Structures are given as C-alpha cells and as structure tokens.
Amino acid sequence: MREVLQNRSFRGYLSGLVLSQIGTRGAATASLYQVYELTGSLSLTGLVGAAGGAAVLVLSPIGGALADRTDRKRLLQRAQSVGGLVALTLAVLTFSGEVEAWHVVVAAFLSMGATAFDSPTRNALIGSLVPRHQLPQAFALVNPAREVAVLVGPGLAGLLIALGGPGAVHALDAATYAAMIAILFFVHAPDEHRDRSDAPVLRSILQGAAYVRGRPIIVLMMSLDLSAMMFGAYRVLLPALALDVLHVGPTGYGLLASAPSAGALLASYGIVTMLGRSRRLGRLLLAATGAFALADVVLAQSRWLAVSLVAALCLGAADALATSIRHATVLTETPDELRGRVSSIYQISSRGGPALGDGIVGGLAGALGPATALTLGAGVTLTYVTALLARPNRVRSYLRPDRDAVATG
C-alpha cells in the first residue's frame, strides 16, 4: 500500500474523496432530519431517498457510458459542480427561512442525479490513476477512507444541526464540493483506458448491460445487495427513532447515524485479515448479509440508546464485510474499458437500493410504525439469504480468485 500512496495524484484524489463524501453524507443526514422536522411524517421523509433512487435508476447508465468514453477528470469536475450548486441553493433557502419539504426532496433528486455521473466516474478514474497491479491496494484504501467520511459526516451533521440548523450542513456540503473540484486540477489522470469507439451512447450502455447479463455472479451480487438495502433501509427511520423513541435529540441522532460507519472502521482490520485468509467468500458474504438483517431487527426493537448504538455498530461491520466482497467481485469480473458502465449498473443496487429502500421502508413505517416496518424488511433479507444458503448456487460456491486471475471480456 505504501507504493500506492507514493502516487501523488492518487493521494490527491483520496483526500478530495474524503472531503466530498463528508459533505455528501452529512447533507443526506441533514435532509432526512430536515424533512421530518418540517412535516413530522416518515412517509414524506422517505421521499428524500425515493427521489434520489429515481435519479440513480434513470441516469446511472448514461453516467457509466460517459465515464468510459470521455475525460473522466473533467466529467467528475462537472458532476461535482452540479452537486455544489444544488447544496448552495438549499443552504440559501434554509437560512432564509423559505425552505419547504419539497425543496429538500427536489434537491435530493438533483444531487443524486449528479452522483449518478459522479460515482461510476470516480470508480473508473482509479483505473487511470494507478497501474492495474495496484488496483487491489488502491480500492483497499478507498473503502476505509469512504467509511471515515461516512462516520464523520453524519456526526458532524448532528453537531451543526444543533448549532446552526440544517442550513449549516448544506453550506458545508457546498464547500466540500468546491474543494474536490480544486483538488482535481492537480490530479494527473491519463485516459488510455477510454473506450474510443464511436458507438452511440445507447449502444454503449447496452454493451455494458450485455456484459453484466453474461456474468451471473454479478447479477446475483446485485440481487443480494438489493434485498438488504431496499428492505433493510434503516437510515430513513433514524430521525424517528432518535427523536420519538429514544428521545436523544439531534446530537444523539448524529451519534446514531455515525455508529454504522464506526462499526465498519473498527472492523476494518478484521475484514482485511478475514478476506486474506478465506477463499470461501460466497459463504462469508451470505453470513455477513444475514448478520446485517439480524442487527436491523435489534435496532428496530431497541428502546435504549446504548443497545441501539451497539446494533448500529454491528450493522456497519456486517455491511462493510458484505460490501467489500461484493465490490471486489464486480471489479475482478470487469475489464478496465467497461468499468464505468458496469459500475453504473451495479450502482443501481448499491446506491439506488438504499434510496428506494428509504421510500419503501418509510412508507411502511408510516402505516405500521418504524419497529414493525424494519423488522418485516429484515425478515425479507433473512429469507433470501436462507434460500441461497440452502441450495447450490454461484454465490454460495464463490471462491476468492487466485492471485494471477484476470478479468476477461
């Protein structure tokens, strides 16, 4: 990993990623809190995630195609500019007292629309920054760095909400977008991996989809991700759990929202060790997904902050292990020139799933209450995991590839 960190462009990219993600994660936390504070409705709060999920579903394939055929650094700067403008507008509306719930929902749609271009481009850009043989080390550094942002962002959001309201969080988000744009000017990213075909964008998208369709293991990974993220979407319920069940206020909400990332960070060393020693990654993935669902149930039923924090820590650790395996599998199965398109399709489950899950679980919670909604959702995930464990399939039998294995088209 020391060799990767000697790459100045990669170091700059990594620092910009952390800053940008701190703002983005904090803003997502503040948006959920803001809509719940404005409306008192879990169903309307769930629209924040649903709007973002719709943007990911519609725009991700286009973002992935462009990431494979255009200058990735410039595309990333443009996507960051859109996100920064949305954050700044929402901050102004909030500080002026003119903000309404629908403003936050529309902002979530536009922000996630920018992310639909941003995320596959960021994943593809790494392949332009470091040699192929350093990709595993690079992603091993990116994932914990992202978790640092996910940990700091919600906690900082809770503090800023308590001090200056949600507008302060949106202003911080705008500033971090600006910082990422500036840092990218100093990042050197050759474009030798670019897809230089003149095929129309739609055909390019279909090529990526055809590749995914021909890799059943990627399809199954996406379905497993969706089962957990759509039906076990707990973040949309955290404002209600913090304010109405645990009665811990915005600071407690920030702690609760940060706890999953703390769990992921605390488990990082164990995860790296586990993945290095075990080849039976499929069974490990199913066990981690099942543990995620069980922790969801504990969080749903808890009436004490300490128990809720422990459950959230376990959620983060289990999710980090499962995510690491799924992400590594997709990368291993994908050649460089298709990484943007495949990443965008995978993003539909990894980013769109949680966003749509906010709408599903939020709507269900509005009718049945948060505890019942989250418990039922976790039951769906456990049922799917049990079915995959019960009979032979590509996920259960998946093994970590040999060191010299390479993806083929």
N, C-alpha and C positions, 0 to 999 in steps of 0.2 A: 504493500500500500504506500510505502514511502516513495516508490518510484512514481506512482500516480500523482502524489501530492507535490512532486517537483515540477509538474506541468503547470506553469503559471496561468494559462488560460483556463485549465480545469479548476484551479483554486479560485479564480475569479468567478467562474460560473457557479461553483459550490457556495461561495459566500453570498452571491446575489440570489441564489435559490432560497437560502435560509431566510434572508431578509424579506423577499417577496412572499414566501409562504407564511411567515409570521403575520404579515399584514392580511393575507387572504384568509387564513384560519381564524384570526381574530375578528375579521369582518363577518365571516359566516356565523360565528358565535354571537356577535352583537346583533346581527339581523334577526336571528331566531328570537333572541330576548326582546328586541325592539317590537316585533310584530305581536308577540304575546303580551307585552306591556301595553301596546296600543289597543288591542282587541280583547284580550283575555280568552281567546279561542285557540285551542290546539289544532282544530281543523284548518283555520286560517294560517296558523304558524307553519303547518305542514306544506302550505302553498309555496313557501320560500324554497324548500327543497324540490318540490314538484316542478316549479318554474325552471330551476337550474337543470333538473333532469331532462326536461323537454329540450332545452338548448343543447345539451350534450348529445342527445339522440339525433337531433336534426343536423347539427353542424360538425360533429366529430369526424365523420368520414371525409368531409371536404378538407378539414384541417389536416388530417393524416396524409391525404393526397398531395396537398401543397407542401407539406413538410418533406416529402420525398423528391419534389421537383423544383423547389425554389431555394433561395438563400435562407438557410434556417435561422441564422442570427438575426437578419432583418425581419423575418416573419415573426420571430419571438418578440422583437422590439415593438412591432406594430400591435401585436396582441396585448402586450403589456401597456401600451399607450391607451388602448381602448378601456382596459380594466381600470387604469388610473383615473381616466376621465369620469367613469361611472362612479368610482369611490369618492372623488372630489365633489361631484354633483350631489350625491347622497349626504355627504358631510354638510354641505351648504344648506340643503333642505332641512336637515336635522337641527342645526344650530339656529336657523331662522324660525323654527317652530312650525314650519309649514308642512313637515313630513307627514304622510299618511301611510297606512299599511300597504296600499297598492304600489306606492313608490318603492318600498323595500322589495316587494315581490318582482317588480319590473327590473329593478337593479340586479337582483339575483339572476334573472334570466339573461341580462346583458353581460354580467360578469362571467357566468358560466359559459356563455357564448364565446367570450374571449378565451376562456380556459380550454374550450373545445379545439382551438387552434394552438394554444399555448402548450398544453400538456404533451401531445404527440410530438410537437416540435422539440420540446425540451428533451424527451427521451431519445429522439433521433439525433439531436445535436451532440449528445455524449459520444456517439459513434464517430463524429467528426473531430472531436477534441482529443481522443486518446486512441492509441493503436488497438487493434482487435484483441490482442492477447491480454490487454489491461482492462478490458470491459468488465470482467467479474469484480475486480478490485474497485473499479470506479462505481459500479452500482452498489457494492458493499458499503461505500462511503456515502453515497447519495441517500440511501434509505434511512440510516440513523440521523443524517442531517435534516431530512424532512421531518422525522419524528421530533427532533429538537424544536423545530418550528411549530409543529402541531401541539407540543407541550407548552411552549412559551406563549403562542398566540392566544388561545382561549383564556389562560390565566391572566395575561396582560389585559385582555378584553374585559374580564370581570373587574379588574382594578380600575381601568379607565372609565368603565360604565359608572362605577361607584363615585369616581371623582368628577367626571365631566359629561357623563351620559354617552349614549351610543355614537353621537357625532364625533367624539374624540377618537373612537376606534376607526371610523371611516376615514378621518383625516390621516391617521397613521397609515392606513392601508394605501391611500393615495401617495404618501411619501415613500413607502417601500417599493411601489411600482416605479416611481421615478428613479430610485436608487438602482434597481435592476436594469433599467434602460441605460443608465450611465455606465454601469459596470460592463455591459455587453459591448460597448465601444472599444474596450481594451481586451476583448476576448478574440483570439485568432482561431477561426473555425474553417479549415479547408472544406471544399464541397465535392471531393472526389467520390463520395458515396451517393451523389444525387442521381435520381432516375432521370436520364436525359432523353427519354422517349418523347415523341410529340403526340402521344395518345391524348384524347380528350379527358378532362378530369373525371367524368363519369366512368369511362372505361378504366382509368387508373384505379378508381375506387373499387370497381368490380374485380379487378385483378387481386387487390388485397383481400376482398371478401372470398374469392375463389381459393386463395392460399389458406385462409383460416378454415374454410369448409373442408379442405383436404387434410387438415391436421385435427383429427378428433380429440386429441388430448387438450388442445387449446379451447375447443368448443366446450368440453366438459369442465375445464377450469373456469370458464366464463359462467357456466350454469351454476357451479358451486358458489362462486363469488356472488352471483345474483341472489341465490337462496338465502345467504347470510345477510347481505347488505340491504335487500329490499324488505325482508320480513323481520330482520333483527335490528332495524334502524332505531337506535336508542337516543341519538343526539337530539332529535326533534322533541323528545319528551323531557329532556334535562331541565328546561326552564320551569315546567310544571312541577317536576319532582323537587327541584331546589326551592321554589317559592311556596308551593302549596302543600307539599308532603313533608319535606324535611325542614322547611321554614328557616333557611340559612342565608337568604338574601343574595344579592349579585356577587358578592365576594365568594360565598360558598358555591354559587353557580360556576364561577370561574374555576375554582378548585375541582369541582366535579367534572367540568368539561375538559380540564387538563389531565386528569388522572389516567385516562386510557393511554395517552402518549407517554406519561411517566412509566406506566407498566411496560410499554414497548421498549423504552430506553433501558429500564432495569433488566429486562430480559435479553438485551442485545447480545451480550457475551455468550449466554447460554444458547441462544439461537444460532449464532455463528458456529459454536462448537458442535451443536447437535447436527447442523446441516453438513458439517465437515466429516462427521463420523458415520452418519447413517446414509445408506443408499436407498432405503425404503421410504422415499419422500412422499409417495402417494398415501400410504397409511398414516404417516406423520401429519400430512395435510388434513386428512379426514378427522384425526384426533383433535387437531387444533381447532377446526371448524366446530366440532361438537362441543369443545370446551368454551368457545365463544358463545354458543347458544345457551349453555348452562349458566354462564356468568350473566347473560341477559336476563334470565329468569330471576336470579338473585337480586340484581339491580331493580327489577320491576317490583319485587315483593318487599324490599327493604324499607324500613321506617326509621333507620338510624344512619346518620351521615358516615360514621366510621365503616359500617357494613357496606354502604353504597360506594365509598371510596375504594374499598378492597375489591368489590365486584368490578368497578371500573378499571382498576389496575389489571385485574385478570383478563378483562375484555381486551385491553390494549396488548397484553403479552400474547394472547392467543391469536389476535388479529395480525400482529406483526409476524408471527411464525407462518401463519397461513398465507399472508400477502407475499412474504419473501419467497416461498415455494412457488406460488402461482406466477409471480413476476419472473423469477429465474427460468421457469419452464417456458414461458412465452418467448423470452429473449433467446433461449437456447434453440428454440424451434424456428427462429426467424432470421433470415439473412439481412445484411445491412441495408440493401436498397429497398426493402419492404418494411423496414422497422416503423416508419411513420404511419403507414396505412394500417399495419397490424396493431400498433399501439393505439391508434384511434378507435379501432373496432373493439379492442379489449377495454378501452376507456369507457365504452358504453356500459359495461358491467361494473368496472372498478370505480368510476365517477358517477355515471348515470344511475347505477343501482342504489347507492345511498341517497341520492337526491330524490329519486322516485319513491324510495322507501319512506322518506320523510312525509310525502303526501299520503301514502297508504297507511302507515302506522299512525300518523297524525289524525287522519280521518277516522280510523278505527278507534283511536283513543277518545276522540270527541264523542263517540257513541257509547263506548263501553268503559272508558276510563283508562288511564295510562298503564296501570298494572296488568289489567286483563289483555290489553292490546299487545303489549310487549311479550307477555307470556305466550299468547297464541302464536305470535310471529316466530318466537324462538322454537316453538313446537314444530312449525313447518320446516325450519332448518334442520332440526334434530331428525325428523322423519326422513328427509332426503339423505342426510349423512348415513343413517342406519341402513337405508336401501343400498347405498353404494358400498358399504362395508359387508353387506350380506351376500353379495354375489360378485363373481369375477367381472372386472371392467378395467378400462385403461387407467383410471385414476388410482384405484386400489393397488394395481400392479406396477405403477410408475416408479422407476428407479432413477437415482441421480446418474446423469450421463458420465461416461469415462472422461478423463481429463482431456483426451485428444479428440473428443467428439465435436463435430461442427455441424451447423445447420446447413441443410441443402434445400435448394429450391424445388 
